Amino acid sequence: MAERNNMWGGSFEIRAAEDEDGECNNDGAASTALEEEVKQSWLLRPDIERERTRKKKKKKFIINGMMVRTLAVLAAVVIIILIVVVTCRRRRHHPIPGPDNYTLALPLSLMFFDAQRSGRLQRNIYNNVSWRGNSCLQDGQKTFINNLVGGYYDAGDAIKLSFPTSFAMTMLSWSALEYSTKYEANGELDHVKDIIKWGTDYLLKTFNSSADSINMIASQVGGGDPSSKDTDPHDLNCWMRPEDIDNNDPRPVYKCYNCPAMAAEMAAALAAASIVFKDNQDYSIKLVHGAKILFQFATKRQGGDYAGKPDAPSVYYNSTGFWDEFVWAGAWLYCATGDSSYLQLVTTPALAKHADAFWGGPHHSVLSWNSKYVGAQLLLTRMRLFLRYGYPYEEMLRTFQNQVEETVCSYLPNFLSFRRTNGGLIQLNRARPQPLQYIVNAVFLTTLYMDYLEASEIPGCFCGPQFYTRTAFRSFAKTQMDYILGKNPQNMSYIVGFGTRFPQHVLHRGASIPKNNIKYNCQGGRKWRDSAKPNPNVIIGAMVGGPDQNDGFLDSRSNYNYTEPTIAGNAGLVAALVALSGEKTAQIDRNTLFYAIPPPLTPQPPQPAT
């Protein structure tokens, strides 16, 4: 029979054992036992191997399971440690940012205008100053072609002045057009528009705004000569609440028949506001029409060839010239109408020469109610950057931009154009009183120009041979505004209601006299003016005149240079705050301001010769 092999290569056949010399071993018992053992080893070997393999696999599975569980525990520990570390680092070094100081101060600065309203107040969310009420409801009655109820009181008195009111409305409109997104994000867009409309509604009453031409403007209501000793209730020498002025006796109205600077500023205000209210078509058209006839009245329709006289002297606001207002108003009218004749006028070298577009200097570097040079130049620079006009406007627009850059460079600490106090406040008004109104305008202009450059992807500008990034100019703006908000040697905020320490004796008739159902006459209110006690009414958001050249401040009603606020000053404050607020949260609105300007015509190639 053929031999069969087992799984290990051996034979399945059983043979008797042989001795060394070849003979068989005949021991039967030993042979049987041996045979049985061999049989068992052959038959049971596969089961044994399977059991060994099973045990090895079980041991390996147990080891692997222990390793997996160990790694999982280690991973969980590492994740927990990372979470704790990251959370601690965030709590220590990366707190959730809150609103910046500029954002917090913005709504306060707008509330000041609510406290300055004249006329019949409508109780709404914007007219909620508890200590104010209806006042001067007979203004203009029987003394002017229109009633002159409404408008704003200029400062701490009850006088209404068309010149500073117009400048304030122009600045507020400009800021609303550039930074509408920021206003809206802060819930203040409707508020600032309400403030502007209250002002422009009044300005439309100061002349015959429905006519095709005019020959007279109401420049002032109330007041009088502060150097006189009169005690007439209408006079500046009285100290009484506007609500206590006798409504049965209309206040005097001062008229002007030749006032090119004031009329041009009024034209600028109405033109700028017409863009703000472009969605209210009827009102916008009315504003544009008023702006046009005011500009005609200002220039006598002579434009750059104007040969008339300057504004008549005024007790309160005397303009030092009118050419800057001509360029300022012309630029705004171009934006409001798209009529290229205005752009041609303001870029005419003759008019630009009159407006000193070719020369800078400290006087022209300071934007104010009196000087519009740098404001007009920046508005025209905006056209160059975003509309990219070529011939024939490029040369003059480039000149305007050069002047803007010379101006913002002069603000930097490295330059000696302006001195600074020991506390770091720039002296734009040459150490004269009430410095803050000029500084906030410079902050607005600088920040706005940097936003123009950023929108144009321009990293900065040259100041002489040295290049400065946008950050350097923004640092100047923030440093000055931080001083005003309280980072100064007095540790005092110069905006009433902001911070923990601010002026308590603001020179303001309405704020200084309590609303206690007692009517104080002209002389009776003086006890409140001369009181050492803080004002009983807090005029939230008012920016006072500010410190002196030594960073000193006298918190007293007896000195208007320190403690009196104005609507012109607060308008610049509002513009500066909204420009600085919410850095990097929103950019300027490039298009709305130019909404009325048609696209530039594409030059057509000459026709081929026939």
Secondary structure as GFF3:
##gff-version 3
##sequence-region A 1 610
A	DSSP	alpha_helix	28	93	.	.	.	ID=ss1
A	DSSP	alpha_helix	101	115	.	.	.	ID=ss2
A	DSSP	beta_strand	160	161	.	.	.	ID=ss3
A	DSSP	alpha_helix	162	178	.	.	.	ID=ss4
A	DSSP	alpha_helix	180	185	.	.	.	ID=ss5
A	DSSP	alpha_helix	189	205	.	.	.	ID=ss6
A	DSSP	beta_strand	217	221	.	.	.	ID=ss7
A	DSSP	three_ten_helix	242	244	.	.	.	ID=ss8
A	DSSP	beta_strand	253	256	.	.	.	ID=ss9
A	DSSP	alpha_helix	260	276	.	.	.	ID=ss10
A	DSSP	alpha_helix	281	299	.	.	.	ID=ss11
A	DSSP	three_ten_helix	303	305	.	.	.	ID=ss12
A	DSSP	alpha_helix	323	337	.	.	.	ID=ss13
A	DSSP	alpha_helix	340	346	.	.	.	ID=ss14
A	DSSP	alpha_helix	349	354	.	.	.	ID=ss15
A	DSSP	three_ten_helix	362	365	.	.	.	ID=ss16
A	DSSP	alpha_helix	373	387	.	.	.	ID=ss17
A	DSSP	alpha_helix	394	410	.	.	.	ID=ss18
A	DSSP	alpha_helix	436	455	.	.	.	ID=ss19
A	DSSP	beta_strand	460	463	.	.	.	ID=ss20
A	DSSP	beta_strand	466	469	.	.	.	ID=ss21
A	DSSP	alpha_helix	470	485	.	.	.	ID=ss22
A	DSSP	alpha_helix	509	512	.	.	.	ID=ss23
A	DSSP	alpha_helix	526	529	.	.	.	ID=ss24
A	DSSP	alpha_helix	560	563	.	.	.	ID=ss25
A	DSSP	alpha_helix	567	580	.	.	.	ID=ss26
A	DSSP	three_ten_helix	592	594	.	.	.	ID=ss27
###
